Amino acid sequence: MMPGDDVLSEPVVRRVEVFTGAGRRRRWSAEAKAQIVAESYATSVGEVADRYGLAKTQLFTWRRDARDAGPSEPIFAPVVLEPTPEAAAVQRGEAKPKKASRARMEARDAPHLSWRSAWR
């Protein structure tokens, strides 16, 4: 055997880290978790995880838990209705209204949005 072939015969320590303190898990309040999760949607998971000393996987878990829990109370958002060109012509009196056969709603940037319709 040549010198240097067996790395275990002469271990070389180049760096030693000593951790002091209790060494226990941190406890995050629900409010702190909510704030951190909200920040992660505003910027990125990596930036926020680094800022708070979290693993990215932990932050993704908190985001999933928050999404699965849903809001504690209903959230209302303003709805802006924009008339189609045909509806605008009817409003101006330039055309007669047609019988509506269907309706369409778009929800941008809201993949978890749901609604009910009572149109007849």
Residue pairs with C-beta under 8 A, 6 or more apart in sequence:
28 36
33 62
33 66
34 66
36 48
36 52
36 54
36 59
36 62
37 59
37 62
37 63
37 66
39 48
39 51
40 48
40 49
40 59
40 63
41 63
45 56
45 59
45 60
45 63
46 56
48 54
48 59
49 55
49 56
49 58
49 59
67 112
83 91
86 95
86 98
89 95
90 96
90 97
103 117
103 119
105 115
107 113
